[in-house]
Amino acid sequence: MESITINVPIAITFIAYSALMLFIGFYFFKSNKSAEDYFLGGRSLGPVVSALSAGASDMSGWLLLGLPGALYASGLVESYIAIGLSVGAFLNWSFVAKRLRIYTSVIANSITIPDYFETRFDDDKHILRIVCAVVILVFFTFYVSAGLVGGAKLFESTFGIDYGYALSIGTLIIVVYTFLGGYKAVCWTDMVQGLLMMGALIVVPLVMLSNLGGYDEAMQIITQIKPQHLSMGEGVSTLAMISALAWGLGYFGQPHILVRFMSIRSTKEIPIATFVGISWMVISLIGACFIGILGVAYVYKFNLSLQDPEKIFIVMSQLLFNSWIAGVLLSAILAAIMSTASSQLLVSSSTLAEDFYRRIFKQDASAQNVMRLGRIGVLLVALVAFVISTDKNSSVLSIVAYAWAGFGASFGAVMLFSLFWSRMTRWGAIAGMITGAVVVVIWKNFLAVAFNFPLYEIVPGFVAASLVIIIVSLMTDVRPGTKKAYETMLKNLYV
C-alpha cells in the first residue's frame, strides 16, 4: 500500500482554520430565534461584515486558482474579466443595494429573493416565487458541487489523500457551520475568509517581486520570453473582450450577493460598505493578476516545471514560504471555496423552507419549524451536491459559467427593471425571467456553435430578457398596489 507523506505544519494550520470556522458556527447557534435571524441575520450586520461577506462569497476559489492561472497561460488579455467584475460589483452596490434594502424591509418584510419578487409584483398566484425557487435550487446545487470539488482537490493535492475522503472532509466542515450558525455564521466566517484571501493575494506577489529582483527585472524577463503576455489588445477579438467585460452583468442577478444588501443594518451604511467591498475586490483582483503574470517570470528564471497553470498560487506558496506560512496561505484557497459554498447552501435552504414550505404549503408554520426545515434543506442540497461532486472530472467550470450567466440573464434583468421601472408588470417579470434562462441555454449549446459566434451567453440572454420585460409589461396591466409601493420606495430613497 502506498504511503502518504503529510506536511505536519500545513496540516495543523488547516485543522486550526477549520476549527475556527466550526467555532463560529457553534457560537451563533443559539442566537437564531426566527427565520429572519437564520436566513438574514436579523438585518443587523454592519457595513464591513456585509461588504467582506459579499466579496468572499462571490469570488470562490476562482480568485486564487482560476484567475492567476488564466493570466499565467494567456497574459493580460485575461484581465478584462477582472475589470468587468469590478465595474459590475460597483454598479450593483451603487444602484441596487439601497433600493433593494428599502423594498425588502420598509415596504414588505421579504427575506429571500423570490419573496421580494412576489411582493414587488403582487403575485398572489405564487408563479414568480416558484419559477425563482426552481432556478435557484437547480443552479445552486451545481454551484455548491463546484465548490466541493475544488475543496476536495485542494486537500487531495496538499495532503495526498484519496479524493473521496478529501471530498467528505471538506463537505462536512462547510455543512456543519452553515447548519448550526445560519446567516450570521456564514457572514462572520466570510469576513475572516475575505481578509485571509486578500492578505494572501498581497503577500505572495510582493515576495515574488522581491525574489525576482524587482518589478523592472520581472517585466524584462517576460518581455524576452512572452512579450504578448504584457499586451491587453494583442490576440484578443472584440467579441472576446465584450464577453469578458460582460461578466459584470452577472452581479445584478446573484442571489447570494443580493441577499447581503437585504441584511445590512441600515441604508445609511451602504456607502461605507461600497467603499470597503470595492476596495477589497480591486486589491484582491490586482494581486491575483500579478501572481499570474509574475509566475511566468518566476518559472522561467528558476527553471521550474508547472504542468497546471491553475496551481501557480499553490506552487508559489509552497516554494516561497516555510510550511507554517504556506499553510496559512493555502488556507486562503479553502476559505474562498468555503465562503461561496456556504452562502449558496444557505440561499438554497431558505428557498426550500421559506419559499416552498412556509409561503406556499404552510403559511402558519412556526419560526422554529421553518428554521428546522431550513437546516434540513442545507443537508439535502449538500447531499445532492456531494453526489454530483464524486466525479472529480466533471466539467465544473462550464457549469459555473452557465450558472453565472443564467442568474445574470434571468434574475439580473428582472431585478434592475423591478427597481427602476414602475410600469413593469408581473407577467413582464415572469416572461423576462424565463426568457433569460432559456436564451442562455440555447445560445450556449446551439446558436454559438452553429454560427461560430463565441459571445458569452450572458449577453444575448440579458438583452433578450430586457426586451421581453419591456414588451410584455407594456402589453399587460400593472397590478393594484405595485405602483404605490414603488412610489413609497422612491420617497424612502432620499430620506
Secondary structure, DSSP 8 states (H G I E B T S, - for coil): -------HHHHHHHHHHHHHHHHHHHHTGGG--SHHHHHHGGG-B-HHHHHHHHHHHHHGGGGTTHHHHHHHHH-GGGGHHHHHHHHHHHHIIIIIHHHHHHIIIII----SHHHHHHHHTT-TT-HHHHHHHHHHHHHHHHHHHHHHHHHHHHHHHHH---HHHHHHHHHHHHHHHHHHHHHHHHHHHHHHHHHHHHHHHHHHHHHHHHHHTSHHHHHHHHHHH-GGGG-SSTT--HHHHHHHHGGGGGGGG-HHHHHHHHHBS-GGGHHHHHHHHHHHHHHHHHHHHHHHHHHHHHHHHTT---S-GGGHHHHHHHHHS-HHHHHHHHHHHHHHHHHHHHHHHHHHHHIIIIIIIIIII-TT--HHHHHHHHHHHHHHHHHHHHHHHT-TTS-HHHHHHHHHHHHIIIIIHHHHHHHH-TT--HHHHHHHHHHHHHHHHHIIIIIHHHTT----THHHHHHHHHHHHHHHHHHS---TTHHHHHHHHHHHHT-
